[in-house]
């Protein structure tokens, strides 16, 4: 049994649900989904997890990484480490 098909009856048991709402959107209560907003429009929400890296910083990162890799390869072959 699952609580999707059964709900508590208040007496410690479970009773079977009889009918599901036809429109699942009526179950959404969060204002994030626009159900509580005027006009039903979604609010503008900034993505707190995404802080984009500037183009200059990303280019510099890859150039420095390439330079370090090149230096390691030259040093490795120059000393005979990768013979």
N, C-alpha and C positions, 0 to 999 in steps of 0.2 A: 504494500500500500504506500501511496505517497500523498503528501499534503496537496498536490496538484489535483488529485481526484477526490480527496476526502478532507474535511475540515473538522476541527474540534467542535464537539456538541455542547460543551460547558459542563458536562457531567463526568469528564474523564475519558470519554469514548470518542469515536470518530463517526461522523455522518457523511454519507456520500453526497457530493455536489450534484445537483440536478441539471442545471443549465449554465453554460458559459456565455458571457456577454459576446454578442456577435462582433462588435467593434472593439478590438484590443486597445485602441487609442483612448478609450474612456477610462482605462485603468491607470493611465499615466497621470501622476499627481505632481510630478516635479515641475517647477516653473522653468527649468532648463529646457523642457520639451515644448514649452509654449502653451500648455493647457491652461495655465493661470494668468496668462498675459492677455492684454487687450489686443484683439485682432489675431491672436494665435501665432504671432511671429516669434521666432527664436531670438533671444537676447544676444548682443555682441559679447563674446567671451574671448578673452586673450588666452593663449596657450601658455600656461606658466612653466611648462616643461621644455618649451622650445625657445631658446635664445640663439638666433642665427649668428654664425661666425661671419665676420666681415670678409670681403673678397681678398683684400690685401693680406690679412692675417692667414687665410687659408693658403694663398699662393706662397707666402713666406715659409709656412710650415713645410709644404712639399719641396720647396727649393732647398731648405736646410736639411731635410731628410735625404734628398738626393745627394747633396754634398757630403754628408756624413757617410752614406753608403759608398760613394765613390772613394772617399778617403780610406775607408776600411779595406776596400778591395785593392787599392794601390798599395797600402801598407802591407796587406797580407801577401800579395804577389812579390812585393819588393823584398820582404824578409824571407821569402821561401816557405811561408806557412802553408800556402795552397800550391804545392808543387805537383 
